[in-house]
Amino acid sequence: MAQNLKINDKVLVISGDHKGKEAKIVKIDRSARKAMLEGIGVIERHMKKSYLNPAGGKKTIHVGIDWSNLKLVEAAKAVKPAVKKVDKKLKKGAK
């Protein structure tokens, strides 16, 4: 069941520090088998001043929760891509 998780699915945390909490999936890391949840596992990192980050300061990041600790509650609705209708007169070579 855990392999079928997608972005915007609603899941229940079944073990760990956040046991019993429901949240929506924001991002998925399939190679590490982790899901980032909205409002759960968000921490602050103190960043040193550098060339890429001249101001330094704090940065909030998501810490992933393993798929084995999640249970699907509600699947996100599938959205079909819009199909564009092409006018025959505009096609190349049409008479």
PDB file as gemmi writes it, atoms N, CA and C in Angstrom:
CRYST1    1.000    1.000    1.000  90.00  90.00  90.00 P 1                      
ATOM      1  N   MET A   1       0.811  -1.195   0.000  1.00  0.00           N  
ATOM      2  CA  MET A   1       0.000   0.000   0.000  1.00  0.00           C  
ATOM      3  C   MET A   1       0.861   1.268   0.000  1.00  0.00           C  
ATOM      4  N   ALA A   2       1.989   1.239   0.687  1.00  0.00           N  
ATOM      5  CA  ALA A   2       2.811   2.431   0.821  1.00  0.00           C  
ATOM      6  C   ALA A   2       3.403   2.878  -0.515  1.00  0.00           C  
ATOM      7  N   GLN A   3       3.599   1.982  -1.462  1.00  0.00           N  
ATOM      8  CA  GLN A   3       4.182   2.363  -2.740  1.00  0.00           C  
ATOM      9  C   GLN A   3       3.224   3.228  -3.560  1.00  0.00           C  
ATOM     10  N   ASN A   4       1.955   3.251  -3.210  1.00  0.00           N  
ATOM     11  CA  ASN A   4       0.962   3.987  -3.981  1.00  0.00           C  
ATOM     12  C   ASN A   4       0.760   5.410  -3.494  1.00  0.00           C  
ATOM     13  N   LEU A   5       1.593   5.909  -2.596  1.00  0.00           N  
ATOM     14  CA  LEU A   5       1.433   7.256  -2.081  1.00  0.00           C  
ATOM     15  C   LEU A   5       1.776   8.278  -3.153  1.00  0.00           C  
ATOM     16  N   LYS A   6       0.989   9.365  -3.184  1.00  0.00           N  
ATOM     17  CA  LYS A   6       1.188  10.437  -4.155  1.00  0.00           C  
ATOM     18  C   LYS A   6       1.088  11.772  -3.442  1.00  0.00           C  
ATOM     19  N   ILE A   7       1.515  12.828  -4.095  1.00  0.00           N  
ATOM     20  CA  ILE A   7       1.404  14.172  -3.546  1.00  0.00           C  
ATOM     21  C   ILE A   7      -0.077  14.516  -3.394  1.00  0.00           C  
ATOM     22  N   ASN A   8      -0.413  15.212  -2.325  1.00  0.00           N  
ATOM     23  CA  ASN A   8      -1.766  15.652  -1.946  1.00  0.00           C  
ATOM     24  C   ASN A   8      -2.614  14.540  -1.349  1.00  0.00           C  
ATOM     25  N   ASP A   9      -2.078  13.334  -1.156  1.00  0.00           N  
ATOM     26  CA  ASP A   9      -2.798  12.281  -0.428  1.00  0.00           C  
ATOM     27  C   ASP A   9      -2.828  12.638   1.049  1.00  0.00           C  
ATOM     28  N   LYS A  10      -3.894  12.254   1.725  1.00  0.00           N  
ATOM     29  CA  LYS A  10      -3.994  12.459   3.163  1.00  0.00           C  
ATOM     30  C   LYS A  10      -3.586  11.161   3.845  1.00  0.00           C  
ATOM     31  N   VAL A  11      -2.620  11.232   4.777  1.00  0.00           N  
ATOM     32  CA  VAL A  11      -2.095  10.040   5.438  1.00  0.00           C  
ATOM     33  C   VAL A  11      -2.161  10.188   6.953  1.00  0.00           C  
ATOM     34  N   LEU A  12      -2.102   9.052   7.632  1.00  0.00           N  
ATOM     35  CA  LEU A  12      -2.076   8.980   9.086  1.00  0.00           C  
ATOM     36  C   LEU A  12      -0.723   8.420   9.495  1.00  0.00           C  
ATOM     37  N   VAL A  13      -0.065   9.069  10.462  1.00  0.00           N  
ATOM     38  CA  VAL A  13       1.212   8.579  10.970  1.00  0.00           C  
ATOM     39  C   VAL A  13       0.894   7.498  11.995  1.00  0.00           C  
ATOM     40  N   ILE A  14       1.387   6.274  11.767  1.00  0.00           N  
ATOM     41  CA  ILE A  14       1.015   5.146  12.626  1.00  0.00           C  
ATOM     42  C   ILE A  14       2.084   4.783  13.649  1.00  0.00           C  
ATOM     43  N   SER A  15       3.285   5.389  13.559  1.00  0.00           N  
ATOM     44  CA  SER A  15       4.311   5.136  14.570  1.00  0.00           C  
ATOM     45  C   SER A  15       5.289   6.294  14.598  1.00  0.00           C  
ATOM     46  N   GLY A  16       5.995   6.423  15.707  1.00  0.00           N  
ATOM     47  CA  GLY A  16       6.979   7.478  15.854  1.00  0.00           C  
ATOM     48  C   GLY A  16       6.476   8.596  16.750  1.00  0.00           C  
ATOM     49  N   ASP A  17       7.206   9.709  16.751  1.00  0.00           N  
ATOM     50  CA  ASP A  17       6.875  10.847  17.610  1.00  0.00           C  
ATOM     51  C   ASP A  17       5.535  11.497  17.263  1.00  0.00           C  
ATOM     52  N   HIS A  18       5.137  11.433  16.006  1.00  0.00           N  
ATOM     53  CA  HIS A  18       3.916  12.098  15.541  1.00  0.00           C  
ATOM     54  C   HIS A  18       2.753  11.111  15.361  1.00  0.00           C  
ATOM     55  N   LYS A  19       2.769  10.019  16.097  1.00  0.00           N  
ATOM     56  CA  LYS A  19       1.767   8.964  15.981  1.00  0.00           C  
ATOM     57  C   LYS A  19       0.363   9.535  16.204  1.00  0.00           C  
ATOM     58  N   GLY A  20      -0.564   9.173  15.294  1.00  0.00           N  
ATOM     59  CA  GLY A  20      -1.957   9.589  15.401  1.00  0.00           C  
ATOM     60  C   GLY A  20      -2.295  10.861  14.663  1.00  0.00           C  
ATOM     61  N   LYS A  21      -1.316  11.554  14.107  1.00  0.00           N  
ATOM     62  CA  LYS A  21      -1.571  12.808  13.394  1.00  0.00           C  
ATOM     63  C   LYS A  21      -1.858  12.527  11.925  1.00  0.00           C  
ATOM     64  N   GLU A  22      -2.790  13.307  11.369  1.00  0.00           N  
ATOM     65  CA  GLU A  22      -3.107  13.222   9.939  1.00  0.00           C  
ATOM     66  C   GLU A  22      -2.525  14.447   9.248  1.00  0.00           C  
ATOM     67  N   ALA A  23      -2.020  14.251   8.041  1.00  0.00           N  
ATOM     68  CA  ALA A  23      -1.446  15.353   7.281  1.00  0.00           C  
ATOM     69  C   ALA A  23      -1.475  15.040   5.789  1.00  0.00           C  
ATOM     70  N   LYS A  24      -1.247  16.082   5.001  1.00  0.00           N  
ATOM     71  CA  LYS A  24      -1.219  15.961   3.550  1.00  0.00           C  
ATOM     72  C   LYS A  24       0.229  15.852   3.099  1.00  0.00           C  
ATOM     73  N   ILE A  25       0.487  15.026   2.085  1.00  0.00           N  
ATOM     74  CA  ILE A  25       1.837  14.855   1.548  1.00  0.00           C  
ATOM     75  C   ILE A  25       2.187  16.053   0.669  1.00  0.00           C  
ATOM     76  N   VAL A  26       3.335  16.678   0.960  1.00  0.00           N  
ATOM     77  CA  VAL A  26       3.801  17.838   0.213  1.00  0.00           C  
ATOM     78  C   VAL A  26       4.806  17.435  -0.857  1.00  0.00           C  
ATOM     79  N   LYS A  27       5.699  16.483  -0.510  1.00  0.00           N  
ATOM     80  CA  LYS A  27       6.766  16.065  -1.419  1.00  0.00           C  
ATOM     81  C   LYS A  27       7.106  14.619  -1.121  1.00  0.00           C  
ATOM     82  N   ILE A  28       7.582  13.891  -2.128  1.00  0.00           N  
ATOM     83  CA  ILE A  28       7.961  12.494  -1.955  1.00  0.00           C  
ATOM     84  C   ILE A  28       9.371  12.282  -2.500  1.00  0.00           C  
ATOM     85  N   ASP A  29      10.186  11.574  -1.715  1.00  0.00           N  
ATOM     86  CA  ASP A  29      11.527  11.173  -2.146  1.00  0.00           C  
ATOM     87  C   ASP A  29      11.491   9.660  -2.341  1.00  0.00           C  
ATOM     88  N   ARG A  30      11.283   9.223  -3.565  1.00  0.00           N  
ATOM     89  CA  ARG A  30      11.093   7.802  -3.852  1.00  0.00           C  
ATOM     90  C   ARG A  30      12.368   6.986  -3.639  1.00  0.00           C  
ATOM     91  N   SER A  31      13.526   7.560  -3.894  1.00  0.00           N  
ATOM     92  CA  SER A  31      14.769   6.799  -3.728  1.00  0.00           C  
ATOM     93  C   SER A  31      15.053   6.509  -2.251  1.00  0.00           C  
ATOM     94  N   ALA A  32      14.727   7.427  -1.368  1.00  0.00           N  
ATOM     95  CA  ALA A  32      14.945   7.225   0.069  1.00  0.00           C  
ATOM     96  C   ALA A  32      13.702   6.664   0.754  1.00  0.00           C  
ATOM     97  N   ARG A  33      12.611   6.508   0.019  1.00  0.00           N  
ATOM     98  CA  ARG A  33      11.332   6.001   0.547  1.00  0.00           C  
ATOM     99  C   ARG A  33      10.837   6.843   1.713  1.00  0.00           C  
ATOM    100  N   LYS A  34      10.843   8.180   1.512  1.00  0.00           N  
ATOM    101  CA  LYS A  34      10.401   9.116   2.542  1.00  0.00           C  
ATOM    102  C   LYS A  34       9.332  10.038   1.958  1.00  0.00           C  
ATOM    103  N   ALA A  35       8.414  10.471   2.823  1.00  0.00           N  
ATOM    104  CA  ALA A  35       7.381  11.430   2.445  1.00  0.00           C  
ATOM    105  C   ALA A  35       7.474  12.638   3.353  1.00  0.00           C  
ATOM    106  N   MET A  36       7.394  13.839   2.777  1.00  0.00           N  
ATOM    107  CA  MET A  36       7.406  15.061   3.552  1.00  0.00           C  
ATOM    108  C   MET A  36       5.955  15.481   3.755  1.00  0.00           C  
ATOM    109  N   LEU A  37       5.563  15.686   5.014  1.00  0.00           N  
ATOM    110  CA  LEU A  37       4.180  15.987   5.354  1.00  0.00           C  
ATOM    111  C   LEU A  37       4.027  17.446   5.764  1.00  0.00           C  
ATOM    112  N   GLU A  38       2.838  17.984   5.503  1.00  0.00           N  
ATOM    113  CA  GLU A  38       2.540  19.372   5.811  1.00  0.00           C  
ATOM    114  C   GLU A  38       2.425  19.564   7.329  1.00  0.00           C  
ATOM    115  N   GLY A  39       3.315  20.367   7.906  1.00  0.00           N  
ATOM    116  CA  GLY A  39       3.268  20.672   9.321  1.00  0.00           C  
ATOM    117  C   GLY A  39       3.911  19.638  10.232  1.00  0.00           C  
ATOM    118  N   ILE A  40       4.363  18.522   9.707  1.00  0.00           N  
ATOM    119  CA  ILE A  40       5.000  17.473  10.503  1.00  0.00           C  
ATOM    120  C   ILE A  40       6.418  17.277   9.994  1.00  0.00           C  
ATOM    121  N   GLY A  41       7.372  17.242  10.916  1.00  0.00           N  
ATOM    122  CA  GLY A  41       8.764  17.032  10.542  1.00  0.00           C  
ATOM    123  C   GLY A  41       9.409  18.260   9.951  1.00  0.00           C  
ATOM    124  N   VAL A  42       8.937  19.455  10.323  1.00  0.00           N  
ATOM    125  CA  VAL A  42       9.528  20.696   9.841  1.00  0.00           C  
ATOM    126  C   VAL A  42      10.490  21.190  10.919  1.00  0.00           C  
ATOM    127  N   ILE A  43      11.761  21.386  10.542  1.00  0.00           N  
ATOM    128  CA  ILE A  43      12.758  21.865  11.493  1.00  0.00           C  
ATOM    129  C   ILE A  43      13.449  23.101  10.925  1.00  0.00           C  
ATOM    130  N   GLU A  44      14.150  23.814  11.803  1.00  0.00           N  
ATOM    131  CA  GLU A  44      14.907  24.981  11.372  1.00  0.00           C  
ATOM    132  C   GLU A  44      16.392  24.651  11.389  1.00  0.00           C  
ATOM    133  N   ARG A  45      17.078  25.031  10.337  1.00  0.00           N  
ATOM    134  CA  ARG A  45      18.526  24.884  10.258  1.00  0.00           C  
ATOM    135  C   ARG A  45      19.139  26.280  10.320  1.00  0.00           C  
ATOM    136  N   HIS A  46      20.201  26.413  11.088  1.00  0.00           N  
ATOM    137  CA  HIS A  46      20.928  27.675  11.151  1.00  0.00           C  
ATOM    138  C   HIS A  46      21.996  27.640  10.069  1.00  0.00           C  
ATOM    139  N   MET A  47      21.899  28.593   9.147  1.00  0.00           N  
ATOM    140  CA  MET A  47      22.793  28.621   7.999  1.00  0.00           C  
ATOM    141  C   MET A  47      23.902  29.658   8.211  1.00  0.00           C  
ATOM    142  N   LYS A  48      25.129  29.252   7.918  1.00  0.00           N  
ATOM    143  CA  LYS A  48      26.280  30.128   8.003  1.00  0.00           C  
ATOM    144  C   LYS A  48      26.296  31.064   6.800  1.00  0.00           C  
ATOM    145  N   LYS A  49      26.839  32.254   6.940  1.00  0.00           N  
ATOM    146  CA  LYS A  49      26.973  33.150   5.799  1.00  0.00           C  
ATOM    147  C   LYS A  49      27.915  32.524   4.772  1.00  0.00           C  
ATOM    148  N   SER A  50      27.519  32.598   3.506  1.00  0.00           N  
ATOM    149  CA  SER A  50      28.348  32.050   2.440  1.00  0.00           C  
ATOM    150  C   SER A  50      28.109  32.841   1.165  1.00  0.00           C  
ATOM    151  N   TYR A  51      28.804  32.452   0.131  1.00  0.00           N  
ATOM    152  CA  TYR A  51      28.633  33.116  -1.164  1.00  0.00           C  
ATOM    153  C   TYR A  51      27.210  32.928  -1.685  1.00  0.00           C  
ATOM    154  N   LEU A  52      26.665  31.717  -1.552  1.00  0.00           N  
ATOM    155  CA  LEU A  52      25.309  31.430  -2.032  1.00  0.00           C  
ATOM    156  C   LEU A  52      24.228  31.955  -1.092  1.00  0.00           C  
ATOM    157  N   ASN A  53      24.562  32.120   0.182  1.00  0.00           N  
ATOM    158  CA  ASN A  53      23.606  32.598   1.180  1.00  0.00           C  
ATOM    159  C   ASN A  53      24.260  33.734   1.967  1.00  0.00           C  
ATOM    160  N   PRO A  54      24.333  34.953   1.377  1.00  0.00           N  
ATOM    161  CA  PRO A  54      25.075  36.037   2.018  1.00  0.00           C  
ATOM    162  C   PRO A  54      24.468  36.526   3.337  1.00  0.00           C  
ATOM    163  N   ALA A  55      23.176  36.361   3.527  1.00  0.00           N  
ATOM    164  CA  ALA A  55      22.534  36.838   4.753  1.00  0.00           C  
ATOM    165  C   ALA A  55      22.696  35.846   5.900  1.00  0.00           C  
ATOM    166  N   GLY A  56      22.808  34.573   5.587  1.00  0.00           N  
ATOM    167  CA  GLY A  56      22.862  33.560   6.636  1.00  0.00           C  
ATOM    168  C   GLY A  56      21.489  33.430   7.278  1.00  0.00           C  
ATOM    169  N   GLY A  57      21.434  33.065   8.561  1.00  0.00           N  
ATOM    170  CA  GLY A  57      20.166  33.014   9.278  1.00  0.00           C  
ATOM    171  C   GLY A  57      19.562  31.631   9.341  1.00  0.00           C  
ATOM    172  N   LYS A  58      18.238  31.589   9.552  1.00  0.00           N  
ATOM    173  CA  LYS A  58      17.523  30.327   9.715  1.00  0.00           C  
ATOM    174  C   LYS A  58      16.816  29.928   8.422  1.00  0.00           C  
ATOM    175  N   LYS A  59      16.719  28.619   8.214  1.00  0.00           N  
ATOM    176  CA  LYS A  59      16.028  28.082   7.041  1.00  0.00           C  
ATOM    177  C   LYS A  59      15.186  26.902   7.506  1.00  0.00           C  
ATOM    178  N   THR A  60      13.903  26.859   7.126  1.00  0.00           N  
ATOM    179  CA  THR A  60      13.051  25.739   7.514  1.00  0.00           C  
ATOM    180  C   THR A  60      13.108  24.668   6.441  1.00  0.00           C  
ATOM    181  N   ILE A  61      13.260  23.415   6.865  1.00  0.00           N  
ATOM    182  CA  ILE A  61      13.307  22.299   5.927  1.00  0.00           C  
ATOM    183  C   ILE A  61      12.405  21.184   6.438  1.00  0.00           C  
ATOM    184  N   HIS A  62      11.982  20.319   5.522  1.00  0.00           N  
ATOM    185  CA  HIS A  62      11.177  19.152   5.875  1.00  0.00           C  
ATOM    186  C   HIS A  62      12.088  17.950   6.108  1.00  0.00           C  
ATOM    187  N   VAL A  63      11.787  17.207   7.152  1.00  0.00           N  
ATOM    188  CA  VAL A  63      12.465  15.942   7.409  1.00  0.00           C  
ATOM    189  C   VAL A  63      11.468  14.861   7.032  1.00  0.00           C  
ATOM    190  N   GLY A  64      11.877  13.959   6.160  1.00  0.00           N  
ATOM    191  CA  GLY A  64      10.972  12.937   5.661  1.00  0.00           C  
ATOM    192  C   GLY A  64      10.615  11.884   6.698  1.00  0.00           C  
ATOM    193  N   ILE A  65       9.405  11.336   6.555  1.00  0.00           N  
ATOM    194  CA  ILE A  65       8.938  10.229   7.384  1.00  0.00           C  
ATOM    195  C   ILE A  65       8.885   8.991   6.495  1.00  0.00           C  
ATOM    196  N   ASP A  66       9.399   7.882   6.985  1.00  0.00           N  
ATOM    197  CA  ASP A  66       9.455   6.655   6.203  1.00  0.00           C  
ATOM    198  C   ASP A  66       8.053   6.177   5.836  1.00  0.00           C  
ATOM    199  N   TRP A  67       7.914   5.602   4.634  1.00  0.00           N  
ATOM    200  CA  TRP A  67       6.617   5.133   4.150  1.00  0.00           C  
ATOM    201  C   TRP A  67       6.013   4.062   5.050  1.00  0.00           C  
ATOM    202  N   SER A  68       6.864   3.282   5.711  1.00  0.00           N  
ATOM    203  CA  SER A  68       6.348   2.203   6.550  1.00  0.00           C  
ATOM    204  C   SER A  68       5.623   2.744   7.782  1.00  0.00           C  
ATOM    205  N   ASN A  69       5.819   4.022   8.101  1.00  0.00           N  
ATOM    206  CA  ASN A  69       5.173   4.637   9.246  1.00  0.00           C  
ATOM    207  C   ASN A  69       3.911   5.401   8.864  1.00  0.00           C  
ATOM    208  N   LEU A  70       3.470   5.269   7.609  1.00  0.00           N  
ATOM    209  CA  LEU A  70       2.307   6.010   7.131  1.00  0.00           C  
ATOM    210  C   LEU A  70       1.204   5.064   6.675  1.00  0.00           C  
ATOM    211  N   LYS A  71      -0.028   5.524   6.832  1.00  0.00           N  
ATOM    212  CA  LYS A  71      -1.197   4.769   6.375  1.00  0.00           C  
ATOM    213  C   LYS A  71      -2.064   5.721   5.559  1.00  0.00           C  
ATOM    214  N   LEU A  72      -2.448   5.306   4.364  1.00  0.00           N  
ATOM    215  CA  LEU A  72      -3.265   6.132   3.487  1.00  0.00           C  
ATOM    216  C   LEU A  72      -4.668   6.272   4.052  1.00  0.00           C  
ATOM    217  N   VAL A  73      -5.141   7.511   4.209  1.00  0.00           N  
ATOM    218  CA  VAL A  73      -6.479   7.781   4.713  1.00  0.00           C  
ATOM    219  C   VAL A  73      -7.402   8.154   3.562  1.00  0.00           C  
ATOM    220  N   GLU A  74      -6.929   9.088   2.732  1.00  0.00           N  
ATOM    221  CA  GLU A  74      -7.745   9.571   1.621  1.00  0.00           C  
ATOM    222  C   GLU A  74      -6.838   9.864   0.431  1.00  0.00           C  
ATOM    223  N   ALA A  75      -7.132   9.252  -0.700  1.00  0.00           N  
ATOM    224  CA  ALA A  75      -6.326   9.462  -1.901  1.00  0.00           C  
ATOM    225  C   ALA A  75      -6.735  10.764  -2.577  1.00  0.00           C  
ATOM    226  N   ALA A  76      -5.771  11.435  -3.172  1.00  0.00           N  
ATOM    227  CA  ALA A  76      -6.042  12.667  -3.911  1.00  0.00           C  
ATOM    228  C   ALA A  76      -6.786  12.325  -5.190  1.00  0.00           C  
ATOM    229  N   LYS A  77      -7.646  13.241  -5.613  1.00  0.00           N  
ATOM    230  CA  LYS A  77      -8.399  13.027  -6.848  1.00  0.00           C  
ATOM    231  C   LYS A  77      -7.463  13.115  -8.038  1.00  0.00           C  
ATOM    232  N   ALA A  78      -7.642  12.209  -8.982  1.00  0.00           N  
ATOM    233  CA  ALA A  78      -6.827  12.219 -10.202  1.00  0.00           C  
ATOM    234  C   ALA A  78      -7.320  13.337 -11.107  1.00  0.00           C  
ATOM    235  N   VAL A  79      -6.397  14.094 -11.635  1.00  0.00           N  
ATOM    236  CA  VAL A  79      -6.733  15.210 -12.512  1.00  0.00           C  
ATOM    237  C   VAL A  79      -6.275  14.867 -13.917  1.00  0.00           C  
ATOM    238  N   LYS A  80      -7.215  14.870 -14.850  1.00  0.00           N  
ATOM    239  CA  LYS A  80      -6.871  14.600 -16.241  1.00  0.00           C  
ATOM    240  C   LYS A  80      -6.354  15.876 -16.890  1.00  0.00           C  
ATOM    241  N   PRO A  81      -5.335  15.772 -17.716  1.00  0.00           N  
ATOM    242  CA  PRO A  81      -4.850  16.969 -18.400  1.00  0.00           C  
ATOM    243  C   PRO A  81      -5.860  17.439 -19.444  1.00  0.00           C  
ATOM    244  N   ALA A  82      -5.945  18.743 -19.643  1.00  0.00           N  
ATOM    245  CA  ALA A  82      -6.881  19.306 -20.602  1.00  0.00           C  
ATOM    246  C   ALA A  82      -6.444  18.947 -22.019  1.00  0.00           C  
ATOM    247  N   VAL A  83      -7.402  18.591 -22.851  1.00  0.00           N  
ATOM    248  CA  VAL A  83      -7.132  18.247 -24.244  1.00  0.00           C  
ATOM    249  C   VAL A  83      -7.509  19.446 -25.099  1.00  0.00           C  
ATOM    250  N   LYS A  84      -6.553  19.915 -25.888  1.00  0.00           N  
ATOM    251  CA  LYS A  84      -6.808  21.062 -26.754  1.00  0.00           C  
ATOM    252  C   LYS A  84      -7.370  20.580 -28.079  1.00  0.00           C  
ATOM    253  N   LYS A  85      -8.429  21.228 -28.515  1.00  0.00           N  
ATOM    254  CA  LYS A  85      -9.002  20.906 -29.821  1.00  0.00           C  
ATOM    255  C   LYS A  85      -8.279  21.742 -30.860  1.00  0.00           C  
ATOM    256  N   VAL A  86      -7.853  21.086 -31.935  1.00  0.00           N  
ATOM    257  CA  VAL A  86      -7.113  21.760 -32.995  1.00  0.00           C  
ATOM    258  C   VAL A  86      -8.043  21.953 -34.183  1.00  0.00           C  
ATOM    259  N   ASP A  87      -8.106  23.176 -34.659  1.00  0.00           N  
ATOM    260  CA  ASP A  87      -8.939  23.492 -35.815  1.00  0.00           C  
ATOM    261  C   ASP A  87      -8.278  22.912 -37.064  1.00  0.00           C  
ATOM    262  N   LYS A  88      -9.071  22.219 -37.886  1.00  0.00           N  
ATOM    263  CA  LYS A  88      -8.528  21.572 -39.088  1.00  0.00           C  
ATOM    264  C   LYS A  88      -7.934  22.588 -40.050  1.00  0.00           C  
ATOM    265  N   LYS A  89      -8.457  23.818 -40.068  1.00  0.00           N  
ATOM    266  CA  LYS A  89      -7.952  24.823 -40.979  1.00  0.00           C  
ATOM    267  C   LYS A  89      -6.544  25.267 -40.607  1.00  0.00           C  
ATOM    268  N   LEU A  90      -6.201  25.149 -39.329  1.00  0.00           N  
ATOM    269  CA  LEU A  90      -4.888  25.599 -38.885  1.00  0.00           C  
ATOM    270  C   LEU A  90      -3.809  24.533 -39.084  1.00  0.00           C  
ATOM    271  N   LYS A  91      -4.215  23.291 -39.319  1.00  0.00           N  
ATOM    272  CA  LYS A  91      -3.225  22.233 -39.510  1.00  0.00           C  
ATOM    273  C   LYS A  91      -2.461  22.442 -40.807  1.00  0.00           C  
ATOM    274  N   LYS A  92      -1.216  22.069 -40.773  1.00  0.00           N  
ATOM    275  CA  LYS A  92      -0.365  22.224 -41.955  1.00  0.00           C  
ATOM    276  C   LYS A  92      -0.784  21.216 -43.022  1.00  0.00           C  
ATOM    277  N   GLY A  93      -0.990  21.696 -44.215  1.00  0.00           N  
ATOM    278  CA  GLY A  93      -1.327  20.824 -45.324  1.00  0.00           C  
ATOM    279  C   GLY A  93      -2.824  20.529 -45.436  1.00  0.00           C  
ATOM    280  N   ALA A  94      -3.640  21.078 -44.552  1.00  0.00           N  
ATOM    281  CA  ALA A  94      -5.093  20.836 -44.628  1.00  0.00           C  
ATOM    282  C   ALA A  94      -5.708  21.749 -45.672  1.00  0.00           C  
ATOM    283  N   LYS A  95      -6.747  21.249 -46.356  1.00  0.00           N  
ATOM    284  CA  LYS A  95      -7.389  22.059 -47.417  1.00  0.00           C  
ATOM    285  C   LYS A  95      -8.773  22.440 -47.019  1.00  0.00           C  
TER     286      LYS A  95                                                      
END                                                                             
